[in-house]
């Protein structure tokens, strides 16, 4: 199974329960899911997705907030990718509110459990933001 595969998750009984942080909005999860499925995406591309029903300026603000809270990597102006913390959150393994791993001592254990180093699309999640 891919790190985040919506079809596999909905067909499984083990859908991760994610606790949103107090600073998050309803759209943050959708944006993170799309980024997990597409590696790197621009603000304009995310805003044009059919599941995103907010404008480009709001998408930009939400991505900036997610980056500010160590969930995304800013690849270049207006282009983002998921980092290890964001991946952990999507899998229900990282609590964004308390900023801690739920069952792991850190990102290395998470990386090993989900076999991120040999991920089919060769996603290379970074542990820290650049």
N, C-alpha and C positions, 0 to 999 in steps of 0.2 A: 504494500500500500504506500502511496506517496505520502509525504509528510502531511499534507492537507488535501484530501480527496473528497469533495462534497458528496459524490455518489456513493462511495464506499462507506462514508460516515453515516449517511441516512439509511443505508441498508444494514447497518450494524447496530447492535444493542449498546455498544460502548461509545456513545457520543460524548465527547468531553464537555463537562460543565465549566464554563468560563465565568469568572467573577470580574465584571468590568470595574475599572478604577473610577473613582469619583469624578475625575476630570474627563472621562470618555463620553461620547455621544453614541446614539444608535448606529450611526454610519461608520464608526471606527472599525467595528468587526467586519462589515462588508468590505471595506477598503483593505483591511489586513488579509482577508480571505482571497481577494483578487490578487494581491501582491504575492501571496504564497503560491498561487496557481500560475503566475506569470513571471516569476523571478524579478524582473525590473520593469517598472511602468512609469510613465510620465503623468503629470497632473491632468493634462488634456485627455489622455487615453482613458484614465480612470473615470473622469467626469463623463465620458461618452459611453461608458458601459451601461447596459439596460437596467442593471440592478441598482445603480447609483442614481438616486433621484434628487440630488442636490447639484447646484451649479459648480462651475470650475473654481470660482473664488473660494467657496466653502470647502471643496475638496482640498485645495491648496492650504487653507487654514488648518484643516484636520490633519493633513500629512505633516505640517510643521509642528503641530502639537504632539503627534506621535513620535516624531524625530526628537523633539525637545525632551520627551519622557523615555528616551532610550529604547524605542520599539522598532524604529526604522533606521536605515542607513541612507543618507543623502548622497547619491552617486554624483549628481551634478545639479545645476539649477533646475528645479521642477521634476527631477527624476529620482525615484526612491526604490529601495529594496528592503525586504524583511531582514532583520538581524536575528541572532540566536534567542534573544529575549522575546521578540515578537513571535517566533516559531514556538517557543515554549508556551506562551500565552494561548496561542491557537490550539495547542494540543492539551490545554488544561493543566499544564505542568508548571506554569509560572504565574504568580500572583502579582499583577501590576500595581495594585494598591499598596501592598506592603513591600514590594520590590524584592521578592525572594522566591527561590525555587521551592516547590511544594514537597516533592519527594526526593530531590536530588541535592547533592552537596554543591553543585555548580553546573555550568554549561557542558563540561566534558562528559559527565555521566549522561546528560540528556542527549548529547551528540552520539554517544555510543548506543543508547537504547534505540534511537530512531535511525541509526546507521547513516548519519548525515554525510559522512565522508565518502560514501559510495552511492549517494542518492542518484537515481536514474537520470535526472536532468543535471547532475553535477552542480547542484546549488552549493555554494560555499558561504554559509552563514558566518558572519564575523561576530566575535564576542564583544567587541566594543565599537563604538561609532567612530567614523572618520570625518 
